[in-house]
Amino acid sequence: MTIAPAAAETIAAYFKDTGGKPDDYDCVVTGDLGEVGSRSLKELLKKEGVDISENHRDCGLMIYDRRQQDVHAGGSGCGCCASVLCSRLLGDMEAGRLKNILFIATGALLSTTTAGQSKTIPSVAHLVNLTLS
């Protein structure tokens, strides 16, 4: 299961609607895609003409030191997004290191009924632009 398609669709729609581009932001941060999902996200967005490879960060990858910890593809779950936003990104904004963040929280809409019926698991991505004026 990957949540990357929901994130890609949300990001592509945002840039289309606003006329913005990835390098307008200090970073484009996704929730908890980990290594595999982040790779998929970048591939999907490139097909849409959007390249976030230079400033993409994923909370699932930022929460661990993968060289020191055996976490494989990174973190997963809604806690990654909240933890990184509150412990690092907002602090970086307050300190002036970051001024403009595109933040995309991702998640799966899990249901025992859907899983029991062997249906695909829908996913969702909510995007917010955090800026300092």
KOLLUM-494803 format. One record per residue (C-alpha): x, y, z; residue in one letter. Coordinates in steps of 0.02 Angstrom, whole numbers, plus 50000, padded with zeros to 5 digits. Layout:
REM KOLLUM-494803
+-------+-------+-------+----+
:    px :    py :    pz : aa :
+-------+-------+-------+----+
:     X :     Y :     Z :  a :
...
+-------+-------+-------+----+
This chain:
REM KOLLUM-494803
+-------+-------+-------+----+
:    px :    py :    pz : aa :
+-------+-------+-------+----+
: 50000 : 50000 : 50000 :  m :
: 50063 : 50171 : 49960 :  t :
: 49992 : 50340 : 49996 :  i :
: 50101 : 50424 : 49865 :  a :
: 49964 : 50440 : 49733 :  p :
: 49855 : 50544 : 49850 :  a :
: 50002 : 50657 : 49894 :  a :
: 50051 : 50675 : 49711 :  a :
: 49874 : 50720 : 49659 :  e :
: 49858 : 50849 : 49798 :  t :
: 50027 : 50929 : 49763 :  i :
: 50002 : 50934 : 49574 :  a :
: 49828 : 51011 : 49596 :  a :
: 49898 : 51142 : 49716 :  y :
: 50033 : 51198 : 49595 :  f :
: 49909 : 51201 : 49451 :  k :
: 49783 : 51303 : 49552 :  d :
: 49909 : 51426 : 49623 :  t :
: 50030 : 51438 : 49477 :  g :
: 50170 : 51403 : 49602 :  g :
: 50319 : 51289 : 49583 :  k :
: 50419 : 51184 : 49706 :  p :
: 50566 : 51303 : 49718 :  d :
: 50448 : 51439 : 49783 :  d :
: 50461 : 51346 : 49949 :  y :
: 50602 : 51313 : 50070 :  d :
: 50541 : 51134 : 50076 :  c :
: 50398 : 51023 : 50020 :  v :
: 50364 : 50907 : 50166 :  v :
: 50259 : 50750 : 50159 :  t :
: 50188 : 50655 : 50307 :  g :
: 50247 : 50476 : 50317 :  d :
: 50289 : 50407 : 50146 :  l :
: 50458 : 50338 : 50196 :  g :
: 50590 : 50296 : 50065 :  e :
: 50481 : 50191 : 49950 :  v :
: 50333 : 50309 : 49951 :  g :
: 50445 : 50462 : 49928 :  s :
: 50523 : 50384 : 49775 :  r :
: 50350 : 50345 : 49705 :  s :
: 50290 : 50522 : 49742 :  l :
: 50434 : 50600 : 49645 :  k :
: 50405 : 50484 : 49497 :  e :
: 50218 : 50521 : 49493 :  l :
: 50247 : 50708 : 49503 :  l :
: 50379 : 50708 : 49367 :  k :
: 50247 : 50632 : 49251 :  k :
: 50143 : 50787 : 49291 :  e :
: 50289 : 50903 : 49255 :  g :
: 50324 : 50940 : 49439 :  v :
: 50498 : 50908 : 49509 :  d :
: 50512 : 50913 : 49699 :  i :
: 50675 : 50814 : 49708 :  s :
: 50780 : 50964 : 49764 :  e :
: 50676 : 51016 : 49915 :  n :
: 50567 : 50868 : 49963 :  h :
: 50577 : 50802 : 50139 :  r :
: 50474 : 50664 : 50216 :  d :
: 50432 : 50657 : 50401 :  c :
: 50448 : 50467 : 50398 :  g :
: 50629 : 50488 : 50345 :  l :
: 50667 : 50639 : 50455 :  m :
: 50612 : 50560 : 50619 :  i :
: 50751 : 50430 : 50621 :  y :
: 50937 : 50425 : 50588 :  d :
: 50934 : 50282 : 50464 :  r :
: 51124 : 50262 : 50469 :  r :
: 51118 : 50230 : 50657 :  q :
: 50947 : 50146 : 50674 :  q :
: 50880 : 49991 : 50586 :  d :
: 50715 : 50064 : 50525 :  v :
: 50725 : 50004 : 50344 :  h :
: 50618 : 50122 : 50238 :  a :
: 50585 : 50249 : 50376 :  g :
: 50437 : 50288 : 50486 :  g :
: 50254 : 50265 : 50453 :  s :
: 50098 : 50327 : 50536 :  g :
: 50013 : 50489 : 50580 :  c :
: 50133 : 50520 : 50725 :  g :
: 50278 : 50555 : 50607 :  c :
: 50194 : 50706 : 50532 :  c :
: 50144 : 50784 : 50697 :  a :
: 50309 : 50744 : 50782 :  s :
: 50419 : 50821 : 50647 :  v :
: 50307 : 50974 : 50624 :  l :
: 50302 : 51015 : 50809 :  c :
: 50479 : 50965 : 50858 :  s :
: 50578 : 51026 : 50710 :  r :
: 50491 : 51123 : 50573 :  l :
: 50400 : 51250 : 50680 :  l :
: 50560 : 51278 : 50778 :  g :
: 50656 : 51306 : 50617 :  d :
: 50524 : 51433 : 50565 :  m :
: 50531 : 51521 : 50732 :  e :
: 50721 : 51531 : 50719 :  a :
: 50707 : 51601 : 50542 :  g :
: 50790 : 51452 : 50457 :  r :
: 50630 : 51415 : 50361 :  l :
: 50504 : 51543 : 50301 :  k :
: 50391 : 51453 : 50178 :  n :
: 50344 : 51270 : 50194 :  i :
: 50223 : 51167 : 50091 :  l :
: 50165 : 51035 : 50215 :  f :
: 50067 : 50884 : 50156 :  i :
: 50000 : 50768 : 50291 :  a :
: 49961 : 50595 : 50221 :  t :
: 49863 : 50448 : 50284 :  g :
: 49767 : 50291 : 50243 :  a :
: 49580 : 50279 : 50274 :  l :
: 49586 : 50109 : 50355 :  l :
: 49428 : 50010 : 50383 :  s :
: 49408 : 49831 : 50443 :  t :
: 49266 : 49811 : 50319 :  t :
: 49369 : 49868 : 50170 :  t :
: 49519 : 49763 : 50221 :  a :
: 49408 : 49611 : 50251 :  g :
: 49334 : 49628 : 50077 :  q :
: 49508 : 49637 : 49999 :  s :
: 49469 : 49810 : 49929 :  k :
: 49600 : 49942 : 49898 :  t :
: 49634 : 50057 : 50043 :  i :
: 49590 : 50238 : 50003 :  p :
: 49716 : 50369 : 50055 :  s :
: 49711 : 50555 : 50085 :  v :
: 49831 : 50702 : 50082 :  a :
: 49796 : 50870 : 50162 :  h :
: 49904 : 51016 : 50108 :  l :
: 49941 : 51174 : 50205 :  v :
: 50059 : 51316 : 50162 :  n :
: 50151 : 51378 : 50318 :  l :
: 50231 : 51549 : 50297 :  t :
: 50316 : 51681 : 50402 :  l :
: 50279 : 51859 : 50355 :  s :
+-------+-------+-------+----+
